[in-house]
């Protein structure tokens, strides 16, 4: 996990192209992964965060996608700690699902959401780190989802049923848009 020949912060920052079953040269969607570490974002306490080198890597990778690529916007990003925009969404706008007890986010807003907006290569951002919360909604044109308790030994209230958010991608190769059932 290197950017400009230097190790990037946090492991697990990469992307996977989703290729057409008809033509392997056609990339219909991209799945982006951002490592967020565990805690203490840049010595400010709280949950750790995506760092500038990861954002620069994302920007450079997005710039490689041609502007006229009909599938350019078909991206889903996954990360452990939610963006601060997840909390803005759930605290101020209607959402589907539930915010239960304390739901956390990255301690600092490092600008990743703004880069998603500017690059136009991500439609969904899914995070998890609070095992009793499972909401999703749209904020500023991007769909934000917060995961759900999946394991047996995770923390969170026992009344919350285990489950998972399933993203089912349906890409129309003639129009280039992506529909996700979440």
CORNOR-V885015 format. One record per pair of residues at least 4 apart in sequence whose C-alpha atoms are under 8 Angstrom apart, sorted by the first residue. I is the first residue (numbers start at 1). GAP is how many residues later the second one is. Records with the same first field share a line. If there is no record, write none. Layout:
# CORNOR-V885015
I = GAP + GAP
This chain:
# CORNOR-V885015
1 = 6 + 7 + 10 + 11 + 12 + 13
2 = 4 + 5 + 6
3 = 4 + 5 + 50 + 51 + 54
8 = 45 + 46
9 = 26 + 41 + 42 + 44 + 45
10 = 25 + 26 + 27
11 = 24
12 = 21 + 22 + 23
13 = 19 + 20 + 21 + 22 + 41
14 = 18 + 19 + 20
15 = 15 + 16 + 17 + 18
16 = 14 + 15 + 16
17 = 10 + 11 + 12 + 13 + 14
18 = 9 + 10 + 11 + 12 + 13
19 = 4 + 5 + 6 + 7 + 8 + 9 + 10
20 = 4 + 5 + 6 + 7 + 8
27 = 44
28 = 43 + 46 + 143 + 145 + 148
29 = 42 + 43 + 44 + 45 + 46 + 142 + 149
30 = 44 + 45 + 46
31 = 44 + 45 + 46 + 47
32 = 43 + 44 + 45 + 46
33 = 44 + 45 + 46
34 = 16 + 20 + 43 + 44 + 45 + 46
35 = 15 + 44 + 45
36 = 12 + 13 + 14 + 43 + 44 + 45
37 = 11 + 12 + 43
38 = 9 + 10
39 = 6 + 7 + 8 + 9 + 10
40 = 4 + 5 + 6 + 7 + 8 + 67
41 = 4 + 5 + 6 + 7 + 8 + 65 + 66 + 67
42 = 6
44 = 63 + 64
45 = 62
46 = 60 + 61
47 = 34 + 57 + 58 + 59 + 60
48 = 33 + 58 + 59
49 = 32 + 57 + 58 + 59 + 60 + 61
50 = 4 + 5 + 56 + 60 + 62
51 = 4 + 59
52 = 4 + 58
53 = 4
54 = 4
55 = 4 + 56 + 57 + 60
56 = 4
57 = 4
58 = 4
59 = 4 + 56 + 60
60 = 4
61 = 4
62 = 57 + 59
63 = 56
65 = 4 + 7
66 = 6
67 = 5
68 = 4
70 = 105 + 106 + 107
71 = 105 + 106
72 = 48 + 49
73 = 47 + 48 + 49 + 50 + 104
74 = 47 + 48 + 49 + 103 + 104
75 = 46 + 47 + 48 + 49
76 = 46 + 47 + 48 + 49 + 50
77 = 45 + 47 + 48 + 49
78 = 47 + 48 + 49
79 = 46 + 47 + 48 + 49
80 = 47 + 48 + 49
81 = 23 + 24 + 25 + 46 + 47 + 48
82 = 4 + 22 + 23 + 24 + 44 + 45 + 46 + 47 + 64
83 = 4 + 22 + 23 + 26 + 30 + 44
84 = 4 + 21 + 22 + 23 + 24 + 25
85 = 4 + 28 + 54
86 = 4 + 19 + 58 + 59 + 60
87 = 4 + 16 + 17 + 18
88 = 4 + 5
89 = 4 + 5 + 6 + 48 + 49 + 50
90 = 4 + 5 + 9 + 45 + 47
94 = 43
95 = 40 + 41 + 42 + 43
96 = 39 + 40 + 41
97 = 36 + 37 + 38 + 39
98 = 35 + 36 + 37
99 = 4 + 33 + 34 + 35 + 36
100 = 32 + 33
101 = 31 + 32
102 = 28
103 = 27 + 30
104 = 25 + 26
111 = 4
112 = 4
113 = 4
114 = 4
115 = 4
116 = 4 + 5 + 6
117 = 4 + 5 + 25
122 = 20
123 = 18 + 19 + 20
124 = 18 + 19 + 20 + 21
125 = 17 + 18 + 19 + 20
126 = 18 + 19 + 20 + 21
127 = 18 + 19 + 20
128 = 18 + 19 + 20
129 = 18
130 = 17 + 18 + 19 + 26
131 = 16 + 17 + 18 + 19 + 23 + 24 + 25
132 = 16 + 17 + 24 + 25 + 28
133 = 13 + 14 + 15 + 16
134 = 11 + 12 + 13 + 14
135 = 10 + 11 + 12
136 = 7 + 8 + 9 + 10
137 = 6 + 7 + 8
138 = 4 + 5 + 6
139 = 4 + 5
147 = 17 + 18
148 = 14 + 15 + 16 + 17
149 = 5 + 7 + 11 + 12 + 13 + 14 + 15
150 = 4 + 12 + 13 + 14
151 = 11
156 = 4
165 = 17
166 = 15 + 16
167 = 13 + 14 + 15
168 = 11 + 12 + 13 + 14
169 = 9 + 10 + 11 + 12
170 = 8 + 9 + 10
171 = 5 + 6 + 7 + 8
172 = 4 + 5 + 6
173 = 4
